[in-house]
Structures are given as structure tokens and as C-alpha cells.
């Protein structure tokens, strides 16, 4: 093999590797954020471990993309929960348009260091939501704050956690099926 052919082969291999890395970067970053709680990424769980005597306030924030004709809000602006105890909050979404629209919610927790301790058992944000024209839906989220937060020197003094959602349209041409 000549030097030019070897160089060309290495260049093609490099291009293939970089292309594969580009496609894998989003799922790998998402996995990294879920494992570490980076940027307030929450965890998923099956059941709460049990209440402690420490409480935190959870504030609820609801936002909607300007491209989605929905009204979206928490039923209560905040709740005080015992660390380790299962809790439930409800959000209400209304489709203000004259056509069915499917939306999906992204979520975040602040402060960021609390993200890896905020665990959702069930959430409307795990699936797409389709609302018919004028329809209002009540959407629950079941969660707990992991007691491990109390042993983390960076998060142990957190007194208020904000759970924030933003709804975006999935596909403007999508209808309920």
C-alpha cells in the first residue's frame, strides 16, 4: 500500500469515526446528564424510600413554546414535602387552538446540584401529550427527593427546589390517532 493510499484510508476512517461520534453525542450526553444529574437532570425511580424529618419546598414552573397554542400551569405554585416521601403535583394544559395538537414537555430542576436527587416515579413528560381543540387535561407528576441529598455537602443545605417544565409542539401536522 502506498503512502497516499494509507493516508486516504486513514482520512476516510477518521471521517467515519467523527460522523459516528456526532450522531452518538446527543444520546451519550443525555445518559451522562441522567447519571450525574448535570444541569438539573432528574432521575427516574419506582418507589420512594420513605420520609425523613427534613422538609424541602418544591416550586413548580410551567412554560409553553410560542409555537404551541396551549395554556399550561401548575395547579399549585409550590408544595412542602418530606425528603424521601412520595408526593404528587398536578399541572393543567389547555389546547387553545381549533385543531388537535401533540406536545412534549422538557423538564429541569434548579438548583442544578439537586437534580440527581429529584426522582420522578411517574410523569406526563415521559410521553407525548395530544390535546383536542379546546381540551383541558390534568397531568400528574409523582416524585420524591432522595434522602441521599442530606449527605451531599453541595446539596445538603438546599431548602427550595424548582421543578420546571416547558411544552413544545411535536409536529405541527400531527393529529390524534
N, C-alpha and C positions, 0 to 999 in steps of 0.2 A: 504494500500500500504506500502510495506516495505521500509526501508531507502535505500536499494540497488536499488530497482526499481525506487524510486523517483530520486536518483542520476543519474541513467541511462537515465531516461526520460529527465531530465534537460540537460544532456550532448547531447542527440540527438537534443533537441530544440536549444541548443547553436550552434551545428554544422550546422543545417539548417539555422539559422539566419546568421551565418558568411558566409555561402555559398551564400545566397541571397544578402548579403551586398557586397560580392566580385563581383558578376555579376552586381549589380546596381552602383558600384563605378565609372565606366567609364562614363556612361550617366549622372550621378549626377555631376561629376567633370566638364564635358563639359558644362552642364547647368549653373553651378556656374561660370565658366570662361566667358560664354556669358553674364551673368547678370552683373558681376563685371568688365569685361574687363581684368581679371587676365592674366598675361603673354602675353599681346598684342592681346588677342582675340577680333576680330572686332564684330560689331553689324550688324544686317540686318534691312533695312528700306524700305519704299515705295517711299518717295519723299523727296527731300532736303527742309529744312525750308526757305532758302533764304540767299543770300550773305550778309556778313558783310564787313566792311572796312579792316579787318585784313586778311592777307595772310599767308599761310604756304607753304613750299616746300614739295612735296611728291616725294621721291626717290623710284624707282622700282627695285626690285631684283628678279632674276629668277634662279632657280636651278633645277637639274634633278638628281634623284637617279641613281647611277651607274648601276642599274639593268634595267633601262629604256632607250632603244636606241633612244632617242629623242634629238633634239636641241630645246632649249626653251629660249626666250629672250624677254625683253620689247622692243617695238618699239622706245620709247624714254626713256632715263635713269631717267628723272625727269620731274616734272611739278609744276608750282606755281599756287595754287588755293586759291580763297577767302573762308574763313571759312564760312560754311553754304551753299555754292554754289555747285550745281551738277557738276561733272566732269567725263570724260571718259578717260580711258587709254586702250591701246591695247598691247597684248602680242602675239608672234608668236611661234608656236610649229611645228616642222617637225619630222615626223617618218623616221628615217634613216635606218630602217630595211627592210627586204623583206617580212614582214607579218603584218597583221593588229594587232594593239596593243591598249589596253584601259588603260588610265591613269587617276589618280585623283590627284588634287592639294590640298596640305595643305597650310595654309597661316598664317602669323603672322605680327604684327605691332610693330615697335620699335620707340621711347621708349615705354615701357610697359604701362606707365600711359596714353598714347594717345589711347590705344586700345579701350577703352569703348566709345570714341568719334569718332572713324573712322567707318563710316557706309556704308555698301555696299547695293546698290539697286539691282544690277544685277551682277553676276559673273560667269565665266566659272568654278570656283571652287565649285559651288553648285551642279554640276552634273559630272558624269564620261565623259571623252572625248575619243572617238575612232578615231584613225587615220589609214588610209590605208597605205600600203607601199609607201614611198616617198611623202606622202601627207603633205602639209603645211596648217595649219589652223590659222586664225586670231581670237584671243579670247579677247573679251572686258570685262572690269570691269567698272561699273558705281558706283560712290561713292560720299560721301561728308564728311567733317569734321564738326561734330556737334558744333554749337556755344556755347554749354554748356562748352566746353573746356576752354573758356575765363574766366569763373567764378571759375574754379578749381585751387586752389593755387598750386597744384602739377603739373599741366599740362599747365597752362596759358602761361608760357614762352617757350613752345615748338615751335621751328621755323622750324624744319625739321622732317618729319615722313617718315619712311621707310616701304613700303609695300613689303613683301617678300613672294614668292611662291616657293614651291618645289613639283615637279611632281613625283609620284610613280606609278609603274605598279599596276593595279588592280588584274589581274590574267593572268599569262603568257600564259595560254592555251585559253584565251577568244578571240573570233573572232567577227568581226562586224556582226550584225544580221540583 
